[in-house]
Amino acid sequence: MKNKILILMIVIIIATLGISAFLSEHNPKPTIKLSINNTTNNSKTSQNNSVVAILEGPESAEEGDEILITWKITNNLNVPITNVQGNDQNEIYNFSQINPGETKTHSFFIYVPSLNDIKSDFGLNTTTSDPFYIGGFNVNYFVNGVENNIVSNSLEIDLV
């Protein structure tokens, strides 16, 4: 059941991206790694004086592959960040504390569903989309007792 929910969420995300691509000008852009430095108090910091979250994965994969995904969190502040937790729709990981200048990572595998997997779960008229999309992960952390939140970049993985 958990895999069916995951596949349904992936199909919904892929459909949303397809509609967005259809409605906007088609202008292919290379996949880049970004970080969003918005915190819960709506302040912004520069990348040189902030906490940065980066989602990494392969540039391409085949349907049915298990691919390695890595979360990286870097503390560029001059104070430790505490109670650091990364999460997405499938994974929650406690990084605990990250000291100034330190980077911590968490890696795990995810399954790239095949067209047959999706059709068997959601019907014969279901389709897949290329590239395979993985949304960013959230990071909650505290700086001097104040809660903050950032979101990493997302990934687009070409299906080969």
JODATA-V644856 format. One record per residue. N is the residue number from 1. RES is the residue in three letters. SS is DSSP state (@ for helix, = for strand, . for the rest). PHI is phi in radians with two decimals (* if undefined). D_CENTER is the distance of its C-alpha to the mean C-alpha in whole Angstrom. Layout:
# JODATA-V644856
n: {N;N}
res: {RES;RES}
ss: {SS;SS}
phi: {PHI;PHI}
d_center: {D_CENTER;D_CENTER}
This chain:
# JODATA-V644856
n: {1;2;3;4;5;6;7;8;9;10;11;12;13;14;15;16;17;18;19;20;21;22;23;24;25;26;27;28;29;30;31;32;33;34;35;36;37;38;39;40;41;42;43;44;45;46;47;48;49;50;51;52;53;54;55;56;57;58;59;60;61;62;63;64;65;66;67;68;69;70;71;72;73;74;75;76;77;78;79;80;81;82;83;84;85;86;87;88;89;90;91;92;93;94;95;96;97;98;99;100;101;102;103;104;105;106;107;108;109;110;111;112;113;114;115;116;117;118;119;120;121;122;123;124;125;126;127;128;129;130;131;132;133;134;135;136;137;138;139;140;141;142;143;144;145;146;147;148;149;150;151;152;153;154;155;156;157;158;159;160}
res: {MET;LYS;ASN;LYS;ILE;LEU;ILE;LEU;MET;ILE;VAL;ILE;ILE;ILE;ALA;THR;LEU;GLY;ILE;SER;ALA;PHE;LEU;SER;GLU;HIS;ASN;PRO;LYS;PRO;THR;ILE;LYS;LEU;SER;ILE;ASN;ASN;THR;THR;ASN;ASN;SER;LYS;THR;SER;GLN;ASN;ASN;SER;VAL;VAL;ALA;ILE;LEU;GLU;GLY;PRO;GLU;SER;ALA;GLU;GLU;GLY;ASP;GLU;ILE;LEU;ILE;THR;TRP;LYS;ILE;THR;ASN;ASN;LEU;ASN;VAL;PRO;ILE;THR;ASN;VAL;GLN;GLY;ASN;ASP;GLN;ASN;GLU;ILE;TYR;ASN;PHE;SER;GLN;ILE;ASN;PRO;GLY;GLU;THR;LYS;THR;HIS;SER;PHE;PHE;ILE;TYR;VAL;PRO;SER;LEU;ASN;ASP;ILE;LYS;SER;ASP;PHE;GLY;LEU;ASN;THR;THR;THR;SER;ASP;PRO;PHE;TYR;ILE;GLY;GLY;PHE;ASN;VAL;ASN;TYR;PHE;VAL;ASN;GLY;VAL;GLU;ASN;ASN;ILE;VAL;SER;ASN;SER;LEU;GLU;ILE;ASP;LEU;VAL}
ss: {.;@;@;@;@;@;@;@;@;@;@;@;@;@;@;@;@;@;@;@;@;@;@;.;.;.;.;.;.;.;.;.;.;.;=;=;.;=;.;.;.;.;.;=;.;.;@;@;@;.;=;=;=;=;=;=;.;.;.;=;=;.;.;.;.;=;=;=;=;=;=;=;=;=;=;.;.;.;.;.;=;=;=;=;=;=;=;.;.;.;.;=;=;=;=;=;=;=;.;.;.;.;=;=;=;=;=;=;=;=;=;.;.;.;@;@;@;@;@;@;@;@;.;.;.;.;.;.;.;.;.;=;=;=;.;.;.;=;=;=;=;=;=;.;.;=;=;=;=;=;=;=;.;.;=;=;=;=;=;.}
phi: {*;-1.07;-1.15;-1.15;-1.14;-1.05;-1.12;-1.05;-1.10;-1.12;-1.08;-1.12;-1.10;-1.10;-1.10;-1.08;-1.11;-1.10;-1.14;-1.07;-1.13;-1.13;-1.37;-1.81;-1.10;-1.44;-2.44;-1.00;-2.20;-1.18;-1.27;-2.23;-1.72;-2.15;-2.34;-1.89;-1.86;-1.38;-1.91;-1.13;-1.63;1.09;-1.51;-2.16;-2.23;-1.38;-1.10;-1.34;-2.39;-2.73;-1.83;-2.10;-2.02;-2.26;-1.76;-2.18;-2.89;-1.23;-1.31;-2.55;-2.78;-1.85;-0.98;1.59;-1.30;-1.70;-2.02;-1.51;-2.00;-2.24;-1.72;-2.16;-2.19;-2.03;-1.74;-1.67;-1.38;-1.71;-2.32;-1.16;-1.86;-2.14;0.86;-1.39;-2.34;-1.77;-2.74;-2.43;-1.19;-2.14;-2.33;-2.27;-2.44;-1.65;-1.55;1.23;-2.02;-2.17;-1.39;-0.95;1.36;-1.64;-2.09;-2.09;-2.21;-2.48;-2.11;-2.79;-1.76;-2.24;-1.67;-1.61;-1.16;-1.54;-1.04;-1.11;-1.02;-1.17;-1.13;-1.20;-1.57;-2.18;1.94;-1.18;-1.52;-1.33;-2.21;-1.92;-2.29;-2.07;-1.50;-1.35;-1.89;-2.17;-1.21;-1.18;-1.92;-1.59;-2.25;-1.88;-2.74;-2.08;-2.14;0.86;1.46;-1.79;-1.33;-2.32;-2.55;-2.31;-2.20;-1.34;-1.21;-1.79;-2.17;-2.10;-1.94;-1.14;-1.60;-1.99}
d_center: {22;19;18;19;17;14;16;17;14;12;16;16;12;14;17;16;15;18;20;19;19;23;24;23;24;23;22;20;18;17;13;13;10;11;11;12;15;16;17;19;22;21;22;20;21;21;19;22;22;19;16;13;9;8;5;8;9;13;14;16;16;19;19;19;18;16;13;12;9;9;8;11;12;16;18;20;23;26;26;24;21;21;20;16;14;10;9;7;9;11;10;12;13;16;16;20;21;20;23;24;22;21;17;16;13;12;12;12;13;12;14;14;17;20;22;25;22;21;25;26;24;24;27;29;28;24;22;19;18;17;14;12;9;5;4;2;4;8;11;14;17;21;23;27;26;24;21;18;14;12;8;6;6;4;6;10;12;15;17;21}
